[in-house]
Amino acid sequence: MNASVAQTCIESKVIALLSGYFPTSLGKIGSCSRLVEDLNVDSVDVVEIIIMLDEAFNIDLPPYQVEAWNSVSDIIHSVAAARGA
């Protein structure tokens, strides 16, 4: 699987997981969605998201990457980096 296909698969899965977590429909969450401004993410949500992603992708996200999250795209890049994609 090439890098762009892997990235697209990761993006789709991350958006699906976030759509299941947030009371927002799948069509409203995209890679450009901002965590605080658009999704109202708080610190408890971040912990839940980390746990959800760690379990779904069998990864361990480094804290320095999580601290830099501002958008769904940032989460996708962190997951891709942790998976080596």
Number of C-alpha atoms within 10 A of each C-alpha: 7 7 11 10 11 15 18 13 13 20 21 14 16 24 22 16 16 20 17 12 13 14 9 12 11 14 9 11 19 18 15 12 17 18 20 12 10 12 17 10 15 10 8 8 14 15 12 12 18 19 15 16 20 15 11 12 15 13 16 15 18 11 9 8 15 15 9 11 18 16 18 21 19 19 25 22 17 20 25 20 14 17 15 9 16
